[in-house]
């Protein structure tokens, strides 16, 4: 809802990260052992922008990253996790382990 003071829920603020900085964050998460914890004052905006940047990068390692809100610090922490570590959180892609399928 537009409030009349220039605020819009999907409009980035002037102090927000730009696309290059978000791209660097995604590559840092890809190169890390497990992932990253990002602290922010608006988890949903950051997650939205990360998804938009993630779609533009043709790297398979980047496209497999998962964005999860921390179960401990719900208001401030966003986890950027590699897929093999997100399985316990119920968001990872599970491979079929049936011996009849390759």
VMD Tcl script that draws the C-alpha trace (Angstrom):
set ca {
  {0.00 0.00 0.00}
  {1.38 3.37 -0.96}
  {1.65 5.73 2.02}
  {2.36 8.96 0.15}
  {5.82 9.53 1.68}
  {7.80 7.76 -1.04}
  {7.67 4.38 0.71}
  {6.80 1.34 -1.35}
  {7.28 -2.23 -0.09}
  {9.10 -3.42 -3.22}
  {11.14 -0.28 -3.88}
  {14.76 -0.61 -2.70}
  {15.96 1.91 -0.16}
  {18.94 4.12 -0.90}
  {21.11 2.27 1.62}
  {20.24 -1.16 0.20}
  {22.73 -3.41 -1.57}
  {23.15 -3.17 -5.33}
  {23.13 -6.08 -7.77}
  {26.93 -6.43 -7.85}
  {27.11 -6.66 -4.07}
  {24.33 -9.27 -4.00}
  {26.14 -11.25 -6.71}
  {29.30 -11.21 -4.60}
  {27.33 -12.44 -1.59}
  {25.96 -15.36 -3.62}
  {29.44 -16.33 -4.83}
  {30.76 -16.14 -1.25}
  {27.97 -18.48 -0.15}
  {28.77 -20.85 -3.03}
  {32.48 -20.89 -2.13}
  {31.90 -21.33 1.61}
  {31.68 -24.70 3.33}
  {28.02 -24.51 4.36}
  {26.69 -21.07 3.42}
  {26.26 -17.62 4.93}
  {24.16 -15.89 7.55}
  {23.01 -12.45 6.47}
  {21.74 -9.99 9.06}
  {19.20 -7.48 7.78}
  {16.33 -5.33 8.99}
  {14.01 -6.64 6.25}
  {14.39 -10.35 5.52}
  {11.67 -10.50 2.89}
  {13.11 -7.69 0.76}
  {16.61 -9.16 0.91}
  {15.31 -12.61 -0.01}
  {13.33 -11.16 -2.93}
  {16.37 -9.31 -4.29}
  {18.59 -12.38 -3.85}
  {16.11 -14.49 -5.83}
  {16.09 -11.89 -8.62}
  {19.90 -11.80 -8.80}
  {20.11 -15.60 -8.53}
  {17.92 -16.00 -11.64}
  {20.30 -13.83 -13.68}
  {23.44 -15.86 -12.87}
  {23.91 -18.94 -15.12}
  {26.02 -20.80 -12.52}
  {24.60 -24.13 -11.32}
  {26.17 -23.73 -7.87}
  {24.43 -20.38 -7.44}
  {21.06 -21.65 -8.69}
  {21.09 -24.44 -6.08}
  {21.49 -22.10 -3.09}
  {18.55 -21.97 -0.69}
  {17.35 -18.86 1.16}
  {15.90 -19.75 4.56}
  {14.74 -17.57 7.43}
  {16.62 -18.48 10.59}
  {14.51 -20.48 13.04}
  {16.41 -18.83 15.90}
  {16.52 -15.14 14.85}
  {13.36 -14.86 12.77}
  {13.37 -11.06 12.59}
  {16.97 -10.46 11.50}
  {18.79 -13.46 10.01}
  {18.54 -14.94 6.53}
  {20.52 -18.10 5.81}
  {21.99 -18.68 2.35}
  {22.65 -22.42 2.40}
  {24.07 -25.01 0.04}
  {21.55 -27.72 -0.92}
  {23.21 -30.61 0.91}
  {22.83 -28.73 4.21}
  {19.27 -27.53 3.64}
  {17.77 -31.04 3.56}
  {17.31 -31.11 7.31}
  {15.30 -27.91 7.04}
  {12.76 -29.47 4.69}
  {13.65 -27.25 1.72}
  {16.39 -29.17 -0.08}
  {15.91 -31.26 -3.18}
  {15.99 -34.93 -2.34}
  {17.45 -37.37 -4.80}
  {15.77 -40.66 -5.39}
  {17.76 -43.44 -3.76}
  {16.03 -46.32 -5.46}
  {18.47 -48.90 -6.85}
  {16.37 -49.30 -10.02}
  {16.87 -45.71 -11.11}
  {20.19 -44.25 -12.15}
}
mol new
graphics top color blue
foreach p $ca { graphics top sphere $p radius 0.5 }
foreach p [lrange $ca 0 end-1] q [lrange $ca 1 end] { graphics top cylinder $p $q radius 0.2 }
display resetview
